[in-house]
Every structure is written in structure tokens, then in C-alpha cells.
Amino acid sequence: MSHFTRKDFIKLTSLGFLATVLPVHEVEAVNGLLNLNIPSGANDLQKAQLIAKKAKEHFYKKELAKAEELYLQCVKLAPAYIQFYDGLSNVYGVRCNHLASVELFKAGMKKNTAKAVFCDRLAKAMVRLEKGNKNQAKEYKKSNKISHSLLEEAQKLWEKGIALEGNKKYLQEGLSGLDKSRQKGEVSLKMSARESKKHKAEIKTQNRQKIKKELSAKSNQDLEGMVKKIDAKPRTVLFIEKEKQQQQFHITKQKKRLLRLLNEKDRKNSPAVLGRTKQIFDLDPSDSLSLYHLKRALYANGKYFELISQRQKFAEKKNSVYGYLGVVDAIETAHEKGQTNPEALSNAVSICGLVLSNFSLTEKTTVEVIDKLTKIYILQGKPADAITMLEALIKQFENNSVCLVNMLLYRYASALKAAGQIQKAKEVLNIGIHKKENQDASLSKVYQLALRKEQESFNQKKPLYHLLYEIHNVLGETEESSQILREIRQFNPSDKFGTKRK
């Protein structure tokens, strides 16, 4: 054969499979047929580079057969340029055909005997073959009459490269990596599978700690420069959506780590921390940890209203019930701090309506949404709307959850208090705390609701106590309010609510 043809490489890529299914003598026969020759004198580099761009695109689109075909053309046009061999080797790497890569670089070495880079690539291919496919490696050693490990062959190749072109960095790195591979192999032979797994985890932890320590030692200016370099770094153009997402995930992860480290080093500079925390959140608005840190930073700077738009971003990304309820929480907090307006409260009502109509809710989640919605109604000065909605829910409520029952009782009493129905609110709370039956027929459902509670702890009904204390004070019932404090202290002498009030 006088040319390096696709037919040759079809034989080559079949070799890995044949090595696992054919007897030894048949494998040797296949090896004998494989005689790759690269044309002499070819050097059309410019044309080869144009073809290589197309091959690379096909490779990243997972169109491996087309990528192989085009890289073969590149090798034929410019057999002295290692990058085309690398491209073709990548194709074989995706197919896990390490043997094909070895034969490829062997063929390249025959035409480039004085180039150390071919020694380097063949050495690396042999290491991958030895470590990556024991069956292929075994058959390769048999057919080439090699009795020792291919790692030793790789060492000879790197040493040959150094003899050809001197002690270059990439050749030294190859030898250094080979020593590490041998050490890992020796360690794994001495260990059980469980010990080996534990050892790998320990090495991983040590490496992570080492990286963190090195980064912590850098100045703020160095770290900021590293963040900028992440954006400026040239990257391979990807075509598969999943790979694009994976690449973006790793870029975002690197940036977050550096920006969070900067915040740790600069924690006393509140405005700077806030700026970086916003930057971290904007990198991935679906990250709940970034949202938590942003919330803390905004509150530390008194920017309660600003959290609303950030929580809205998070909710739209997550598209979950609790994501949207978080927006309502932010609106409520901003309102309490005097940083919002009636329009924001109306938006909160709309969000609750969106959740109720667009999500499939459990009874628990329905109660949580209505609890927030009716609280907003009360803030809007519409307690009658809250009462109507809560009474409808209480009539059909069937859950035995203590937390949900108390949530309904608390919010219903709050709405009655806001509507000026103080006495009725007091009765609701007394029923909820003490399960006392009331003669008011309109509260029969409330009494039935309170009876649903079983094994109730003091902490679960503490909010009911707090609200009842306020109502007694509104009514001027000092003895009753004092009794509430005594009951609170009896259950928990160190309770802050009880210790702060006489």
C-alpha cells in the first residue's frame, strides 16, 4: 500500500473489537494486514488547516465518521503536522479505541523520525492503552513481542524525544506523569477496593484544600485578575447544547469560587461585598445559595425593596411554588420596612393567584399560599376578603397537621382583629389554645378544627399565645394578659416574649 487510505483506518478501528473476540493467531493475522503508509513529500498545510476546521466541527457535533474522514485527508496533505494526528486521535479516544491511536502515532513517527513531539504523542497513547484497555494492550504486546508494561515503552519514547530535541518541558512533564501513574498503580495493587476508594477521596480532598490555600494567599487584585481571565480565555466552539451547558456550568463555578473568596477576604467592606454578591447571583439566578447570600447582603445594607426583583428572577428560573412565595415574602418585608407601595402589594396578590391557578397543590401548600395571600389582604386594609377566604378553607379543611391547623387559626384571628372583631378573634384563639367549646354557632367549624390537633407542643401554639396576649391588651384585660405570660413562662422560663414583658 502506497497511500494512507480510509480503508486502512477502517481496519485500524476494527482492531480493538477483533482483539476481544478473535483467537490470538487471528488477531496477529489482522495486525499483519495493517501496514499504514503516509505519502512522502506532502505539505499542503493551508488546505489541510481549512479541512481541519470542518473536521473539528463534525467532531464536536458527534459526527465521528465524517470527522475521521476529514482528519485523514489532513494527515495525507500535511503528514508532518502533529495537530492533525491529535484531532484523529481524539476521534478514536471518544470511541475508546486506544489501540488505534497507538498505530496512528506509530505511522506518524515513521515519517517524522526526528520530531520529539511524535515520540511524546506515541508515549501518551501507549500509557492510555496500558491503563485503559487491558485486552487491547495484551494483544498489542503479543503481536509486537513485548513482555513488559507499555509504560516502559512510553518511558523509552520520552527519553528518545529528549535525546532528539533536548529537555523540553512537555517531555519532562510526560516522564513526571509516568512516575505518578506507576505510584498510583503500586498503591492500588496494595489496597482493597474499599481502601482504594477512600484513598482517592482523601487525595481529592487534599488537592481541593491545597487549591483553596493557594487562592487564599493571593491578593484581591490577583483574584480580580483571575476572574477577568476566565472571560478572556479562548475556548473551543461547541455545537452540542448539553456540552455548551456543561461548559457554562464550569465557567460559572470558577467565577463564583473566586468572587466568594474575595468576599471572605473583604467582608468588612459592605458595599463591595454587596456588589460582588449581586454579580454572583446574576451568574446563575437559579442558585438558592447565591440568593441566600444576596438577601443577607441587601438586608445588611438596608435595601429591602431591591430584593423583590431578585427574588422574581429566582422564581422565574425555578418556576416553583416556593420560589414565587419567596417574592411575596420579599414584598411583605419591604412593606414592613416602609420601602414599598400599594402597587407592590397588588403584585403580591397576583402572584398568589398565579400559584393557586397554575400549580397542582397539596392541601398543605394550599394553606401556605392562602396564609400569605390573606396576610397581604390584611396589609392592604381588606380584612373582610381575608376572612371570607379563610372561612371557606376552614369549612373544607381535613388535614390533621398541628402546624397547618395553627396557621389557619392564627391567620383567621389576625383577620378578625384587623376587621375590628376583637372579641371573636379572642374566642378563636382560646379555642385554638385550650380547645374550649364556644356557644357561637359561627365558630363550630373552628372548634372542630382545633380538635384535629394531637400531641401538640408548646412551641407549635406559641404564635397563638402571642396574638392572644396582644388582644387582651387591646381589650384592656390586664389580668388575662398576665395569665398568658404566666402560661408562657411556665412552659419556657427563658422565652424572650415572656421575659421582655412584665
MARTIZA-956122 format. One line per 4 residues: number of its first residue (from 1); for each residue x, y, z of C-alpha. Coordinates in steps of 0.1 Angstrom, whole numbers, plus 5000, padded with zeros to 4 digits. Example, Ala and Ser with C-alpha at 12.3 -4.5 7.8 and 13.67 -1.06 7.14 Angstrom:
2
1	5123:4955:5078 ~ 5137:4989:5071
//
This chain:
502
1	5000:5000:5000 ~ 5014:5033:4990 ~ 4988:5056:5005 ~ 4973:5063:5039
5	4937:5055:5030 ~ 4903:5053:5048 ~ 4903:5016:5041 ~ 4935:5013:5062
9	4918:5031:5091 ~ 4886:5010:5088 ~ 4909:4980:5095 ~ 4925:5000:5123
13	4893:5009:5141 ~ 4881:4973:5138 ~ 4912:4961:5155 ~ 4901:4969:5191
17	4869:4949:5186 ~ 4886:4920:5169 ~ 4911:4918:5198 ~ 4883:4909:5222
21	4865:4883:5200 ~ 4892:4866:5178 ~ 4917:4839:5188 ~ 4953:4852:5192
25	4965:4839:5158 ~ 4937:4856:5140 ~ 4945:4889:5158 ~ 4981:4885:5146
29	4968:4880:5111 ~ 4948:4912:5112 ~ 4979:4930:5126 ~ 4999:4917:5096
33	4973:4932:5072 ~ 4976:4966:5088 ~ 5005:4984:5071 ~ 4999:5021:5072
37	5020:5043:5049 ~ 5019:5080:5047 ~ 5027:5097:5014 ~ 5061:5113:5011
41	5066:5150:5002 ~ 5030:5161:5010 ~ 5029:5195:5026 ~ 4998:5214:5017
45	4993:5229:5052 ~ 4970:5257:5042 ~ 4945:5234:5026 ~ 4948:5209:5055
49	4940:5236:5080 ~ 4908:5245:5063 ~ 4897:5209:5062 ~ 4907:5205:5099
53	4883:5233:5109 ~ 4854:5214:5093 ~ 4866:5181:5109 ~ 4867:5198:5143
57	4831:5210:5138 ~ 4819:5175:5129 ~ 4838:5161:5159 ~ 4820:5184:5183
61	4787:5176:5167 ~ 4795:5139:5174 ~ 4796:5131:5137 ~ 4827:5110:5142
65	4828:5091:5109 ~ 4829:5124:5090 ~ 4854:5139:5114 ~ 4877:5108:5109
69	4874:5111:5071 ~ 4884:5147:5071 ~ 4913:5143:5096 ~ 4926:5115:5074
73	4927:5139:5045 ~ 4946:5164:5066 ~ 4972:5138:5076 ~ 4977:5129:5039
77	4980:5166:5029 ~ 5004:5176:5058 ~ 5019:5145:5074 ~ 5045:5164:5094
81	5020:5184:5115 ~ 5010:5168:5147 ~ 4978:5187:5153 ~ 4960:5167:5126
85	4971:5134:5142 ~ 4958:5148:5175 ~ 4924:5155:5160 ~ 4922:5120:5146
89	4934:5105:5179 ~ 4906:5124:5197 ~ 4881:5107:5174 ~ 4895:5073:5185
93	4896:5084:5221 ~ 4858:5091:5220 ~ 4854:5055:5207 ~ 4877:5042:5235
97	4899:5027:5208 ~ 4933:5034:5223 ~ 4950:5008:5201 ~ 4940:5029:5170
101	4958:5059:5185 ~ 4989:5039:5191 ~ 4990:5027:5155 ~ 4983:5062:5142
105	5012:5078:5160 ~ 5035:5049:5151 ~ 5027:5055:5114 ~ 5034:5092:5120
109	5067:5085:5136 ~ 5079:5066:5106 ~ 5076:5098:5085 ~ 5088:5121:5113
113	5117:5103:5129 ~ 5135:5134:5141 ~ 5105:5151:5158 ~ 5102:5147:5195
117	5065:5156:5195 ~ 5057:5123:5178 ~ 5076:5105:5205 ~ 5055:5123:5231
121	5022:5115:5215 ~ 5030:5078:5209 ~ 5042:5076:5245 ~ 5009:5091:5258
125	4989:5068:5235 ~ 5007:5038:5250 ~ 5000:5049:5285 ~ 4963:5052:5277
129	4963:5018:5261 ~ 4980:5001:5290 ~ 4957:5018:5316 ~ 4925:5020:5295
133	4920:4986:5278 ~ 4938:4956:5292 ~ 4926:4932:5265 ~ 4938:4955:5237
137	4971:4961:5255 ~ 4976:4924:5259 ~ 4971:4916:5222 ~ 4992:4946:5211
141	5021:4933:5233 ~ 5017:4898:5219 ~ 5017:4909:5183 ~ 5047:4932:5189
145	5066:4907:5212 ~ 5066:4930:5242 ~ 5068:4912:5275 ~ 5069:4942:5298
149	5045:4970:5306 ~ 5038:4996:5279 ~ 5047:5022:5305 ~ 5083:5012:5300
153	5079:5016:5262 ~ 5064:5051:5269 ~ 5095:5060:5291 ~ 5119:5050:5262
157	5099:5072:5238 ~ 5101:5102:5261 ~ 5138:5096:5266 ~ 5142:5094:5229
161	5124:5127:5225 ~ 5148:5143:5250 ~ 5177:5129:5231 ~ 5163:5144:5198
165	5154:5179:5209 ~ 5167:5184:5245 ~ 5150:5185:5279 ~ 5118:5203:5268
169	5091:5210:5293 ~ 5063:5188:5277 ~ 5087:5158:5276 ~ 5097:5162:5312
173	5060:5165:5322 ~ 5054:5133:5304 ~ 5081:5115:5324 ~ 5068:5130:5356
177	5033:5120:5349 ~ 5045:5085:5341 ~ 5061:5082:5376 ~ 5028:5093:5392
181	5009:5067:5372 ~ 5033:5040:5384 ~ 5030:5051:5420 ~ 4992:5051:5417
185	4993:5016:5402 ~ 5015:5003:5431 ~ 4992:5019:5457 ~ 4961:5004:5441
189	4976:4969:5440 ~ 4983:4970:5477 ~ 4949:4983:5486 ~ 4914:4967:5487
193	4887:4983:5465 ~ 4873:5000:5496 ~ 4907:5013:5507 ~ 4915:5025:5472
197	4882:5044:5470 ~ 4889:5060:5504 ~ 4925:5069:5493 ~ 4912:5086:5461
201	4887:5106:5482 ~ 4915:5117:5506 ~ 4937:5128:5477 ~ 4908:5147:5461
205	4902:5165:5495 ~ 4938:5173:5499 ~ 4940:5187:5464 ~ 4909:5208:5470
209	4924:5222:5503 ~ 4957:5229:5486 ~ 4940:5249:5458 ~ 4919:5268:5484
213	4950:5276:5504 ~ 4969:5288:5473 ~ 4940:5310:5463 ~ 4936:5325:5498
217	4972:5336:5497 ~ 4966:5357:5466 ~ 4958:5394:5468 ~ 4924:5409:5459
221	4940:5423:5428 ~ 4953:5389:5417 ~ 4919:5373:5423 ~ 4901:5400:5404
225	4925:5395:5375 ~ 4917:5357:5376 ~ 4880:5365:5373 ~ 4887:5386:5342
229	4909:5359:5327 ~ 4881:5334:5329 ~ 4860:5356:5305 ~ 4890:5363:5282
233	4902:5327:5279 ~ 4898:5313:5244 ~ 4876:5283:5243 ~ 4867:5256:5218
237	4835:5263:5199 ~ 4809:5238:5210 ~ 4778:5227:5190 ~ 4760:5202:5213
241	4736:5220:5236 ~ 4744:5197:5266 ~ 4781:5204:5262 ~ 4775:5242:5260
245	4756:5240:5292 ~ 4783:5219:5309 ~ 4810:5244:5298 ~ 4789:5273:5311
249	4784:5255:5344 ~ 4821:5251:5349 ~ 4828:5287:5340 ~ 4802:5299:5364
253	4815:5276:5391 ~ 4850:5291:5388 ~ 4838:5326:5389 ~ 4816:5320:5420
257	4845:5304:5439 ~ 4868:5334:5432 ~ 4842:5360:5439 ~ 4831:5343:5472
261	4867:5342:5483 ~ 4871:5379:5476 ~ 4840:5385:5497 ~ 4856:5365:5526
265	4888:5385:5524 ~ 4868:5418:5521 ~ 4839:5411:5545 ~ 4842:5444:5563
269	4836:5464:5531 ~ 4799:5460:5530 ~ 4792:5479:5497 ~ 4820:5459:5479
273	4806:5426:5492 ~ 4771:5436:5481 ~ 4784:5444:5445 ~ 4801:5410:5442
277	4772:5391:5457 ~ 4749:5407:5431 ~ 4775:5396:5405 ~ 4775:5360:5418
281	4737:5359:5418 ~ 4735:5372:5382 ~ 4758:5344:5371 ~ 4731:5319:5380
285	4698:5333:5393 ~ 4685:5298:5399 ~ 4711:5291:5427 ~ 4694:5292:5461
289	4727:5296:5480 ~ 4736:5327:5459 ~ 4701:5341:5466 ~ 4705:5335:5504
293	4738:5354:5504 ~ 4723:5382:5483 ~ 4694:5385:5507 ~ 4718:5389:5536
297	4739:5414:5518 ~ 4709:5435:5508 ~ 4694:5435:5543 ~ 4728:5444:5558
301	4727:5475:5535 ~ 4690:5483:5542 ~ 4680:5476:5506 ~ 4648:5456:5513
305	4629:5467:5482 ~ 4657:5457:5459 ~ 4653:5420:5470 ~ 4619:5418:5453
309	4632:5420:5417 ~ 4660:5395:5426 ~ 4635:5370:5441 ~ 4614:5375:5410
313	4644:5364:5388 ~ 4649:5334:5410 ~ 4612:5324:5409 ~ 4611:5327:5371
317	4642:5305:5368 ~ 4629:5278:5392 ~ 4592:5281:5383 ~ 4583:5266:5417
321	4556:5273:5443 ~ 4581:5283:5470 ~ 4601:5304:5445 ~ 4570:5326:5439
325	4561:5326:5476 ~ 4596:5340:5482 ~ 4587:5370:5461 ~ 4556:5376:5483
329	4578:5373:5514 ~ 4602:5399:5500 ~ 4573:5423:5492 ~ 4559:5418:5527
333	4593:5426:5544 ~ 4598:5456:5522 ~ 4563:5469:5532 ~ 4571:5464:5569
337	4603:5484:5564 ~ 4584:5512:5547 ~ 4602:5507:5513 ~ 4573:5496:5491
341	4539:5509:5478 ~ 4503:5497:5472 ~ 4513:5485:5437 ~ 4538:5461:5452
345	4511:5446:5475 ~ 4488:5442:5445 ~ 4516:5424:5427 ~ 4519:5400:5457
349	4481:5392:5454 ~ 4486:5385:5417 ~ 4515:5361:5424 ~ 4495:5342:5450
353	4466:5339:5424 ~ 4491:5327:5398 ~ 4503:5300:5421 ~ 4468:5289:5430
357	4457:5287:5394 ~ 4488:5273:5377 ~ 4502:5248:5401 ~ 4489:5214:5413
361	4489:5220:5451 ~ 4486:5197:5481 ~ 4464:5207:5509 ~ 4495:5218:5529
365	4508:5240:5501 ~ 4473:5255:5495 ~ 4471:5265:5532 ~ 4506:5281:5530
369	4496:5301:5498 ~ 4463:5313:5513 ~ 4481:5322:5546 ~ 4503:5345:5526
373	4475:5359:5504 ~ 4453:5367:5533 ~ 4481:5384:5552 ~ 4486:5406:5521
377	4448:5414:5521 ~ 4452:5425:5558 ~ 4481:5447:5549 ~ 4460:5462:5520
381	4433:5470:5545 ~ 4410:5443:5531 ~ 4404:5420:5562 ~ 4369:5412:5550
385	4384:5395:5519 ~ 4408:5376:5541 ~ 4380:5364:5564 ~ 4358:5352:5536
389	4387:5332:5520 ~ 4398:5317:5554 ~ 4363:5307:5564 ~ 4358:5289:5531
393	4391:5270:5536 ~ 4383:5261:5572 ~ 4350:5245:5562 ~ 4366:5221:5538
397	4399:5215:5557 ~ 4405:5179:5565 ~ 4442:5177:5574 ~ 4454:5167:5610
401	4486:5186:5608 ~ 4491:5207:5640 ~ 4512:5233:5622 ~ 4486:5238:5594
405	4457:5240:5619 ~ 4475:5266:5640 ~ 4485:5285:5609 ~ 4448:5287:5599
409	4437:5297:5634 ~ 4463:5324:5637 ~ 4456:5340:5604 ~ 4418:5338:5609
413	4422:5355:5643 ~ 4445:5381:5628 ~ 4420:5389:5601 ~ 4392:5392:5626
417	4414:5416:5648 ~ 4421:5437:5617 ~ 4384:5439:5609 ~ 4376:5451:5644
421	4360:5418:5655 ~ 4383:5417:5686 ~ 4360:5396:5708 ~ 4355:5369:5681
425	4393:5369:5675 ~ 4398:5362:5712 ~ 4374:5333:5712 ~ 4391:5318:5681
429	4425:5319:5699 ~ 4410:5305:5732 ~ 4395:5276:5712 ~ 4429:5271:5695
433	4450:5271:5726 ~ 4426:5255:5752 ~ 4402:5237:5728 ~ 4373:5253:5747
437	4339:5249:5731 ~ 4321:5281:5723 ~ 4284:5288:5721 ~ 4288:5309:5690
441	4274:5287:5662 ~ 4296:5305:5636 ~ 4327:5291:5654 ~ 4316:5255:5654
445	4340:5247:5625 ~ 4368:5264:5643 ~ 4362:5242:5673 ~ 4362:5211:5651
449	4394:5223:5635 ~ 4411:5227:5669 ~ 4400:5191:5679 ~ 4420:5178:5649
453	4453:5186:5667 ~ 4470:5158:5685 ~ 4503:5157:5705 ~ 4507:5195:5703
457	4539:5210:5717 ~ 4540:5245:5733 ~ 4563:5258:5706 ~ 4537:5249:5680
461	4510:5271:5696 ~ 4533:5299:5707 ~ 4521:5323:5680 ~ 4486:5318:5692
465	4496:5328:5727 ~ 4514:5359:5714 ~ 4484:5371:5695 ~ 4460:5364:5723
469	4483:5385:5747 ~ 4480:5414:5722 ~ 4442:5411:5720 ~ 4438:5411:5758
473	4459:5443:5760 ~ 4437:5459:5733 ~ 4406:5450:5753 ~ 4423:5463:5785
477	4422:5428:5801 ~ 4454:5431:5821 ~ 4447:5401:5844 ~ 4440:5379:5813
481	4472:5391:5796 ~ 4492:5384:5827 ~ 4478:5349:5828 ~ 4490:5344:5792
485	4525:5355:5803 ~ 4524:5331:5832 ~ 4515:5302:5809 ~ 4543:5311:5785
489	4568:5312:5813 ~ 4556:5280:5828 ~ 4564:5262:5796 ~ 4596:5280:5789
493	4610:5304:5817 ~ 4637:5318:5793 ~ 4612:5326:5765 ~ 4621:5360:5751
497	4585:5371:5747 ~ 4578:5363:5783 ~ 4609:5377:5798 ~ 4606:5411:5780
501	4571:5417:5793 ~ 4560:5423:5829
//
